[in-house]
Amino acid sequence: MIDSGGITAVKMIADFASAYRMPIALHNVSGLLLNMACQQFAAAVHNCPRIECSRGSDKPPAAASNAPVIVNGKMKVSGLPGLGLDLNLDYLKAHLAPGETWWG
C-alpha cells in the first residue's frame, strides 16, 4: 500500500502500475467531496477497478439531489460536470465550524 499526497501523485502511481499491468485501489473514508473526486479519477483511468468508501456514502447529508448511487457494491459514476456534485447549501451553512464565515 502506498500513501500519496494528491491527485498528481495518484496519477503517477496509476501510470507506473499500469506499465506493469497492475490495478490500483483508492482508499477514501473522508466524506462526499473526496468520494466524488475518487469516483471521477477511477472512471478516468483504466486500472482502478475499485475505490473504498465509508458505509453510508450513498446517504450524505451534504448532497442535494445527486447522492452517490451504490448498488451491489458498485457506484454509478455521476454525469454532472466537475466532481459531479450538487451540494445542499442549506446543510453546509447550518454546519459551519464555529467562527467560520460562509464562502458561497
N, C-alpha and C positions, 0 to 999 in steps of 0.2 A: 504494500500500500504506500502510495506517495501522497504527501500533503502539498498542495500547490497554493500559490498566492495570487489568484486572479485568473481571468478568462484567457489571457495571453499564455500564461504558464500551462493552463489546462490544455489549450490548443497545441502547444509544443509537445506535451506528453502524449496527447492523442495522435499526433502526427508520427512521433517516434514509435509508439506502439503499433500503429498501422503498418509501418515499414516491416515489422516482424509478424504481421497478421494477428495481432493480439487485441482483444477487446478491452475496453476500459469501462468502469462504472463510476458514476458520480454519487457522492455521499452528501445529502443535504437534510438537515433537521432544523433549518433556520427560518422557516416561515415562507409565506406566499411569494414574495419578490424573488428570493433566491431559488425557490422551487420552480418558478416560471422561467428564470434565466437558465437553470439546468435543463428544463424541458426543451427550450429552444436550441440550446447547444447540442443536446443529444440528438435532436432531429436534424441538425446541420452537419453532423459527421457520421460516417458510415460504421464506425467501430465502437459506438456507445449504445449498446442494446438495452441498457437499464440504468435507472437512477434510483437511489434510495431516498425516501421521504418519510416524514413522520406520519403516524396513524392520525387520521382526521384531516389530512392535507386536502381532501376534497370538500371540506366544510370550513374554509377560512372565513372569519367574520369580516376581514378587510376586503373581500371580493364582493363587488356589487352584483354583477349579472353573469359572470363567467367563472365560477369556481372551477378548479380543475376537475375533469371527469375521469374517474378511475373505475374501470370495470374489469373484474377478474385479474387484478394486479397490473393492468395496463392503462397508462394515462393517454388520453386523447390530446394531441398537440393542438394548441389554440391557433386559430387562424387570424386573430386580431393583430394589428401592426405592433411593432416593437416587441416587448416581452409578452404581449397577448393579454394584457391586464385591463380590467375595468374596475377601478378601485371604489370602495364605498367611502366617500369623503366624509360623510357624517360620522361614521365609525372612527375614522382616523382622527378627526378633530376632537372627538369625545375622549380619545385615549392618548393625548399628547403627554409627554413627560412633564412633571412639574417645572414651571418656568419656561418651557419651550413655546416659541411662537409659531403660529400657523404659517406654513411656507407656500400654501397654494394660492 
